[in-house]
Amino acid sequence: MAKTANRNREGRNLVWPCKARAARCGYTLVELMIAIVIVGVGLFPVIQLQLVSMRNSTYAEERTGATMLAQAVADELRTRALRWTGSTAFNAIFPDILTDNLPTCQSPLNTATNLRSLLRFRAQDIAAGQPLAQATPVNRLGNPVTNFPNLTGMGAIYRVHYVAYRDCPRPDDAVVDDDIIKVIIYVSWDNRTFGHQDYDWNVGWTVADMFWKRHMVSTTVTLRRQR
């Protein structure tokens, strides 16, 4: 009887460690699954935040380039206005700024009628003609772009447009001053996710109010005849 009892105790001692190991292994697996879930839940938002940060950084870079280009165009127009003196005709100094059909301050802006493409910048042609659809793409320096290796960040492409107004002293005054012309410069741009195809520009984004849905910055410059 004593020998039988000893054998039973020895058998139980052999079985219990196995059960204990199995219990410990199962508990470790549950912990591992919980850890995977926690890491996955925490890592996904971090990745999303990084992607959003990258997109915002790219957009900020594109917007900075557009703002620099708009300011450069405004500075060039101001410099040219220094030669607009005496009886010199406006279009002799600004042949690329049309003075015909300029809206007065009472006239609402009409995209098809008043918004035009800037023809030249820094002695280079940047539009095939005055109509909105004929603007050609340029880089942030204002140089024409003929190939599109990259359409975001440093490789974004821009188009330059303007609206010219005769100055009106008071909102309800019909008299305008022909010696003062206000020009609003618009620089819009394409990137990889918005209107980056050349045919998209010609077909879609130049029709009516679709233009105003583009990425865009603007600045205003006042041109005054020197007396």
NORGIHU-V936857 format. One record per residue. N is the residue number from 0. RES is the residue in three letters. PHI is phi in whole degrees, 0 to 359 (NA if undefined). PSI is psi as a letter, one per 30 degrees, with the letter a starting at -180 (none if undefined). OMEGA is omega as a letter, one per 30 degrees, with the letter a starting at -180 (999 if undefined). Layout:
n: [N | N]
res: [RES | RES]
phi: [PHI | PHI]
psi: [PSI | PSI]
omega: [OMEGA | OMEGA]
This chain:
n: [0 | 1 | 2 | 3 | 4 | 5 | 6 | 7 | 8 | 9 | 10 | 11 | 12 | 13 | 14 | 15 | 16 | 17 | 18 | 19 | 20 | 21 | 22 | 23 | 24 | 25 | 26 | 27 | 28 | 29 | 30 | 31 | 32 | 33 | 34 | 35 | 36 | 37 | 38 | 39 | 40 | 41 | 42 | 43 | 44 | 45 | 46 | 47 | 48 | 49 | 50 | 51 | 52 | 53 | 54 | 55 | 56 | 57 | 58 | 59 | 60 | 61 | 62 | 63 | 64 | 65 | 66 | 67 | 68 | 69 | 70 | 71 | 72 | 73 | 74 | 75 | 76 | 77 | 78 | 79 | 80 | 81 | 82 | 83 | 84 | 85 | 86 | 87 | 88 | 89 | 90 | 91 | 92 | 93 | 94 | 95 | 96 | 97 | 98 | 99 | 100 | 101 | 102 | 103 | 104 | 105 | 106 | 107 | 108 | 109 | 110 | 111 | 112 | 113 | 114 | 115 | 116 | 117 | 118 | 119 | 120 | 121 | 122 | 123 | 124 | 125 | 126 | 127 | 128 | 129 | 130 | 131 | 132 | 133 | 134 | 135 | 136 | 137 | 138 | 139 | 140 | 141 | 142 | 143 | 144 | 145 | 146 | 147 | 148 | 149 | 150 | 151 | 152 | 153 | 154 | 155 | 156 | 157 | 158 | 159 | 160 | 161 | 162 | 163 | 164 | 165 | 166 | 167 | 168 | 169 | 170 | 171 | 172 | 173 | 174 | 175 | 176 | 177 | 178 | 179 | 180 | 181 | 182 | 183 | 184 | 185 | 186 | 187 | 188 | 189 | 190 | 191 | 192 | 193 | 194 | 195 | 196 | 197 | 198 | 199 | 200 | 201 | 202 | 203 | 204 | 205 | 206 | 207 | 208 | 209 | 210 | 211 | 212 | 213 | 214 | 215 | 216 | 217 | 218 | 219 | 220 | 221 | 222 | 223 | 224 | 225 | 226]
res: [MET | ALA | LYS | THR | ALA | ASN | ARG | ASN | ARG | GLU | GLY | ARG | ASN | LEU | VAL | TRP | PRO | CYS | LYS | ALA | ARG | ALA | ALA | ARG | CYS | GLY | TYR | THR | LEU | VAL | GLU | LEU | MET | ILE | ALA | ILE | VAL | ILE | VAL | GLY | VAL | GLY | LEU | PHE | PRO | VAL | ILE | GLN | LEU | GLN | LEU | VAL | SER | MET | ARG | ASN | SER | THR | TYR | ALA | GLU | GLU | ARG | THR | GLY | ALA | THR | MET | LEU | ALA | GLN | ALA | VAL | ALA | ASP | GLU | LEU | ARG | THR | ARG | ALA | LEU | ARG | TRP | THR | GLY | SER | THR | ALA | PHE | ASN | ALA | ILE | PHE | PRO | ASP | ILE | LEU | THR | ASP | ASN | LEU | PRO | THR | CYS | GLN | SER | PRO | LEU | ASN | THR | ALA | THR | ASN | LEU | ARG | SER | LEU | LEU | ARG | PHE | ARG | ALA | GLN | ASP | ILE | ALA | ALA | GLY | GLN | PRO | LEU | ALA | GLN | ALA | THR | PRO | VAL | ASN | ARG | LEU | GLY | ASN | PRO | VAL | THR | ASN | PHE | PRO | ASN | LEU | THR | GLY | MET | GLY | ALA | ILE | TYR | ARG | VAL | HIS | TYR | VAL | ALA | TYR | ARG | ASP | CYS | PRO | ARG | PRO | ASP | ASP | ALA | VAL | VAL | ASP | ASP | ASP | ILE | ILE | LYS | VAL | ILE | ILE | TYR | VAL | SER | TRP | ASP | ASN | ARG | THR | PHE | GLY | HIS | GLN | ASP | TYR | ASP | TRP | ASN | VAL | GLY | TRP | THR | VAL | ALA | ASP | MET | PHE | TRP | LYS | ARG | HIS | MET | VAL | SER | THR | THR | VAL | THR | LEU | ARG | ARG | GLN | ARG]
phi: [NA | 296 | 295 | 296 | 297 | 295 | 296 | 297 | 296 | 297 | 295 | 296 | 296 | 285 | 282 | 300 | 300 | 296 | 297 | 296 | 297 | 297 | 296 | 294 | 296 | 297 | 295 | 295 | 296 | 297 | 300 | 297 | 296 | 297 | 297 | 298 | 297 | 297 | 296 | 297 | 295 | 282 | 285 | 300 | 299 | 297 | 297 | 298 | 297 | 295 | 295 | 298 | 298 | 295 | 295 | 296 | 295 | 295 | 296 | 297 | 295 | 295 | 295 | 298 | 298 | 295 | 296 | 299 | 293 | 299 | 294 | 295 | 296 | 299 | 296 | 295 | 295 | 298 | 295 | 294 | 295 | 294 | 266 | 273 | 231 | 50 | 266 | 297 | 290 | 301 | 288 | 285 | 265 | 237 | 294 | 267 | 250 | 287 | 258 | 282 | 62 | 290 | 286 | 279 | 290 | 275 | 275 | 289 | 290 | 244 | 301 | 289 | 268 | 258 | 276 | 230 | 270 | 286 | 283 | 225 | 210 | 52 | 64 | 235 | 285 | 239 | 204 | 282 | 188 | 289 | 304 | 305 | 287 | 265 | 292 | 258 | 288 | 228 | 270 | 293 | 271 | 88 | 274 | 302 | 250 | 248 | 231 | 233 | 291 | 207 | 247 | 224 | 60 | 295 | 261 | 297 | 248 | 234 | 227 | 247 | 227 | 207 | 230 | 251 | 231 | 281 | 286 | 236 | 301 | 230 | 305 | 255 | 263 | 281 | 281 | 243 | 258 | 288 | 272 | 232 | 238 | 260 | 236 | 262 | 259 | 245 | 241 | 251 | 215 | 252 | 222 | 297 | 250 | 210 | 60 | 274 | 279 | 298 | 291 | 299 | 297 | 290 | 267 | 258 | 273 | 252 | 263 | 48 | 273 | 298 | 302 | 286 | 270 | 281 | 297 | 200 | 230 | 214 | 211 | 241 | 229 | 256 | 254 | 233 | 296 | 279 | 252]
psi: [e | e | e | e | e | e | e | e | e | e | e | e | e | e | e | e | e | e | e | e | e | e | e | e | e | e | e | e | e | e | e | e | e | e | e | e | e | e | e | e | e | e | e | e | e | e | e | e | e | e | e | e | e | e | e | e | e | e | e | e | e | e | e | e | e | e | e | e | e | e | e | e | e | e | e | e | e | e | e | e | f | f | f | j | l | b | g | k | k | e | f | f | e | i | f | f | j | k | f | k | g | k | k | l | f | f | k | l | k | k | e | e | e | f | k | l | k | k | e | k | k | h | g | k | k | g | k | f | l | e | l | e | f | g | k | l | k | l | a | f | f | g | k | k | k | f | l | i | f | k | g | l | b | f | g | k | k | l | k | k | l | l | k | k | k | k | k | k | e | l | e | g | k | f | k | l | j | f | f | k | k | k | k | k | k | k | j | l | l | k | a | f | g | j | h | f | k | e | f | e | e | e | e | e | g | g | j | b | g | f | e | f | f | l | k | k | l | l | l | k | k | k | k | k | k | k | none]
omega: [a | l | l | l | l | l | l | l | l | l | l | l | l | a | a | l | l | l | l | l | l | l | l | l | l | l | l | l | l | l | a | l | l | l | l | l | a | l | l | l | a | a | a | l | l | l | l | l | l | l | l | l | l | l | l | l | l | a | l | l | l | a | l | l | l | l | l | a | l | l | l | l | l | l | l | l | l | a | l | a | l | l | l | a | l | a | l | a | a | a | l | l | a | a | a | l | a | l | l | l | l | l | l | a | l | a | l | l | l | a | a | a | a | a | a | l | l | a | a | l | a | l | l | l | l | l | l | a | a | a | a | a | a | l | l | a | l | l | a | l | a | l | l | l | a | l | a | a | a | a | l | l | a | a | a | l | a | l | a | l | l | l | a | a | l | a | l | a | a | a | a | a | a | a | l | l | a | l | l | l | l | a | l | a | l | l | l | a | l | l | a | a | a | l | a | l | a | a | l | l | a | a | a | a | l | a | l | a | l | a | a | l | l | l | a | l | l | l | a | l | l | a | a | l | l | a | 999]
